[in-house]
């Protein structure tokens, strides 16, 4: 599938970092006190003159009264916003009360660190901190399309380590899968290219891989599709796959900085106004336009940040009403949320069933094996019950529209 998106009503949207966006929006800083064109003094110069006049007047008044002028008191910088207490349990209560039936998940690399995959920006252990051997001018260059055009070898070497298959989904992935199993997951938007969301059983129609994946490949210049397995075989053998049409380098359909986002990304214009809960987990929110998605929900819709650090809009003071965050180890936090919801044993059973089915020798039997295993778990635990309008827990064949219709009959119209 080509990554070129041609939509009449949607402008071209490419992947960029927030620092790049800021640099493009800000011009060169004007020197304080510099005059504007035409000889008129700048606003900063006028402000300095007024400040000096005010100080001179205060000194004169003070000398007439015989009192020394006191130095202005030093103001302390504002404190960093503190996380509201009980946010995790507040959101869990809303979910248990049936107030959240269209849950969106926004996920980043932090959800996969428990699977042994490093994130990008953690000092010392992140991917960007360990790229010296690739001899690149700056860390992000390895995912820059212009740099790839001039020298594809650094990325192709890294791709050998990034190709899916070496890692398994962890508890966090299965928590998201359980949201689908309970009939609550509207969609999950992920920045990850590791494929673990699909591997744990989240249906393709419930997943938006905003930064692409290794599942397909194409020419980076003319976008002619290329067999994904042939591209992988060449890369694994230290060869450079080339396009048969224009002879340019072929790469997996991972979205680089400067490339168009996949067409499926634009589902956000329909999904986010419909959501009644947004869960943000394991992301630094530093890559645009993905980072701005979290501001697309309706006012008053609760947003829950599960992360190591506060990021994005959760750094603002005062915080938006309805924003909650739980900071610390993401795996432990998600496990606590699952236990509060009463889902922990269900998730463990789902993990066991999926992992057992993934080792089956005949791929054609996987759906029936998973279904049988889940039936066994349900009979044993008696807790694997889906919510209103829930799709089949394994196949996920029910459409988004029918799922929304079935919810609307029990919870009123969606806004």
N, C-alpha and C positions, 0 to 999 in steps of 0.2 A: 504494500500500500504506500502510495507516495505521501510524503509529509507536507507537500504543498497544499495549502488550504485556500480555496477560492470561494469566499462567501460574500454575497453582494452587500449584506448589511453589517458585516464584521470586518474591521480593519485588520491589516496584517499584524499578527502578534508573534513576537519572537522571545526566546529565552534570554534573560539578562540578569546580572546580579544587581542588588539594590545600590551598591556603590557606583556601578556604571550608570544606573538611572539618575542618581543624584548628580554625577558629574555632567551628564547631558543636560540637566535642568538648570544647573547653576553656572553662571558665567565667571569671568575672572573677578575676584574681589576688588572693589574700588578702594583706593588708598584713602584713609581717613583724612578729611579736611580738603580733599582735592576738589577743584572747581569743575562745575559742569560746563558743557559746551555753551559758548556765548558769554562766558565770564561770570555767570551766576554761581555763587558758592553752593556747595552740596549741602544736603540736609545734615550730614554729620558735622560739617564745619559750623553751620549755624547752631547746632546743639552744643558744640564745644564753647562757642562764644557766649551763649546764654548761661552755660554753667559757670564760666569765669566771672560773668557779671553778677550772678547770684552770690558767689562766694565773696566777691569784693563788697557787696552790699551787706552781707552777714558780718563780715569783719568790721566794717565801719559802724554798724549798729552796736556790735558787742563792745567796741572800744569806747563808744559814747556812754554806755551803761556801766563801764568799768568791770565787765565780766569777761574772762577768757573764753574764746570760742572752743567748744568741745569738739573733739574729733568724732566723725560719724561712727556709730556702732557697727561692728562687723556682723554681717548677717550670715548665719549658717546656711550652707547649701541644703536644698530640700532632700529629705531622706528618700531612699528607694521605696517604691510601693511594697507594702507587705501583703502577702497572700492572705485572702480571707480564710478564716478558720471554718472547717467543716464543709468546704466546697464539694469535695468528692461525695460525701454522704448526702448533701443537698440534692445534687444531680441524681444520685441513685434513688432517692425518695421520689423525685419527679418521674423517673423511668418506671419505677414499680407502681406508681399511681396511674400509669397509662397516659401521661401528659406528653410523652415523646414517642411518636410513631413514625417520624420521618427523620432518621438520624443520619447526618453526614459526618464522615471521617476524613480529616486532612492529615496525611501521614508523611513523615520524612525518614531519613536514613537511621534515625535513632531507634525505630522499631525493629531494625534488623541487626543491631549490634549484639543482641542476645543469641543470634544465630552464627556469630563469629565473623560478621562482615563489618569492617570499620566504617564509621561515619566519615564525613568529609572534613569538618572543621575543628574537631577536638585537638587541642595542642598536644603534640607528641605522638598521639596514636591515630589521629585522623588521616584519611587518605592524602589530603593536600600536604601534610607534614612529612610524607614519606615517598616523595617523588624525585629525590635527587638523582637516582640512577637513570632517569629518563632524559636528563639534560635538557630541560625546558626552561624558558626564560622566566616564567612565573607559574604557580601551581594551576590556576584555572586554564592555562593555555592548552592543557591536555584535552580539554573539552571545548576548545574554540575552533569553529569551523574554518576560519582563515588560516590558523596555524596548521590544522589538519591538512588543508589543501597544499601547503608548502612542505610538510613533513608528516606523513601519516604514521610513521614507525612508532613513536612514543605511545600513541593511543592503542595501536594494534598489539603492542607488547603488553600493555595494561589489560587489554580486553581478554587476554588468555586467563588472567586471574579473576576477571569479573563475570565470565560466562556462567549462567545458571547451571546448577547440577551438583555443585560442591557443598552446598549448604541446605539446611532444612528449616522450615518455618518454626517459629517459637510460639510461646503462650500468647504473645500480643497479637500475632496474626490470627490465631484461633479465636481470640476474643472478638475480633472484627467478624470472623466467620460466624460466630455465635449470634452476633447482632442480626445477620442475615437469617440464620436459622430461626430466630425468634420473630422474624417478620418485621424488624425495626429498621434495617439498613436501607436507606435511600440510595446511597452511593458512597464509595470510598475513592478519594482523589489522592494518588500517591506520587511522590517525586522519585520513588525507587525504581531501579532498572534490574533488580535481582530476580524478579519473577516469583517471589515467595508468596505474594497474595494469591496468585492463581494456583500455586502448588498446594496451598492449604485448603483449596476448594471453594474460594470465593468466585462466583460465576462471572464470566467475562462481561455480561451486561451490567453488573454491579460495580465494575472496576474501570477507573480512568487512570491510565498510566501517562501522566502529564508530560513526562520527559522520555517517553518512548520505551523500547525494550529491545532485547536480543532476539525476539521471536521472528523477526523479519529483517531483511537487509536490502539495500538499494545503492545505486551510484550516488555519491555525494554531490555530483555536479549536474547530471541530467535527470536524476531521480528514477532511472529505469530500475524496476524491481530485479532482484538477484536472489537465486535460491539460498535460503538462510543456512542450510546445512553445508552447502558448498563454501559459503563465506566462512563459516566456523572451521571447516576442515583446513582451509588455506591459512587462516589466522593461527590455528593451533600448530601448524607445520612451519610457522615463521615465514609464510609467503604473504604477498600483498594481493588480495583479490582485485581484479580489474574488470571494468564494465566492458561488455562485448560491443556496446554501441558507440561509446566515445573514448574508451580506453582510460577513463579516469578511475580513481580508487573507489572501491566499494567498501561500505562500512555497515555495521548493524544499525538498525533504525533507532538509535539512541539520539535524543534531541541535544544538539550542541548549542553553546552560546552563539546567537546569531541565526539560528535556524527556526523555521516556523514550527509552532506547536501542532500536535495531531488534531484532526478534526473533532475527535471525541471530547477534547478538552472543553469545547464550547457548549457542552451540556450544562456547564455551570450556570449559564444564564437562565435555565429552567429549574435546576436543582436547588440552588441556594435560596431563592425566594420561597421555595416550598418547605424548606427544612424547619423543624421545631426544636432541634438540638444539634449543635456543632461540637464535635470532639476533635481537638488538635493535639497531635502527639508526635514526639520525636523529630522536631524540625526547628531549624534556626530562623525560618521565615526570612531568608536573605536573597532568595532568587525570585525575580519577577518574570511574568505576572502572577506566578503561583502564590506568592506571599500575600497578594491583595485579595485572594479569594475569601479569606477569613472575615473581611469587612463587607461581604456581599449578602449576608443574612439579614433578615428584617430586624428593625430595632426591637429590642426586648427579647429576642430569641436567645436562650442561654448558650454560652460558649464555655467549654471546659478545656483548659490547657493542661495536658499531662506531659511534663517535660523536665529536663534537667535544670534549665534556667528559664526565667521569664523572657519572652521575646515579643517582637512586634507590638500590637496594640496593648498587650498586657504590661508594657513598661510605662504606659501613660498614667498620669495622676491628674485628676481622680479617675479611677477606673470606671468603665462603662457599666451601668447597672445590668446585672445578669451575667457578668463575667466571673468565672471561677478558675482557680488554678491549683494544681497539686504538684509541687516541685520535688525532685529527687530521683531515685532510681526508677526508671520507667517500668521495668518488668515487675518490680514489687508493687508499684502504684496500681498497675492494671490488674494484678492479682487481687489486691485489696478491693478494687471496684467490683470485680467479678464475685468475690466472696460476699460483699455487701448486697449484691443483686441476687445471691443464691445460685450463681451460675458455675461456680468453681468445679464441681464434680461433673457437670455437663461438658465443660470445656475439656477436662481431662479425658472423658469418654470419647469425645470427638477427635482429640489428638490420637488416641490409641487406635480408633477405627480408621482414620486417614493414613496413619503410618503403616498399619497392617495391610491396608489395601494397596499402598504404593509399592509393596514388595511382591505383589502378585505376578506370576510368570506370564499370564495372558492379559494384555492390556484391554482386550474387548470385554473382559469380565469385571473390570473395576467398578462401574456404576452399580451393578447388582451386588457385588461383594460389600461395597460401602453401605448400601441400603440395608443389607442383611445385618451387618455389624451394628449399624445404628439402631435397628429394630431390637437387637439383643440388649444394647445399652438401655433403650427405653424400657424394655420389659424388666430389666434388673433394677434400675434406679427409680423408674416411675416418674421422672422429672423432665424428660425431654419433650416438652409440650410447646407448640408454636403459638404465637399470638394471633390476634385476629388478622385475617388477610394474609397470613404467612405463606410464602411459596413452599413447594416441596423442599425439605431440608437439605437434600443432596443435589437434585438435578437443577433447581433454580430455573425451570423452564417457563414459569409463569411470567407474563410480561409486566413491565412497570405500570402500565395503565390499569390492568386488572387488579394489581396489588393496591394501587391508590384507590380504585373504586371500592374495593372491599373494605378498605380502612374508613372511607368517607361514610359508609353506612353506619359505622359504630362510633365515630368520633366527630362527626360534623364535617362541614366543608373545609378544604385546605385553602389557606390564604398565601 
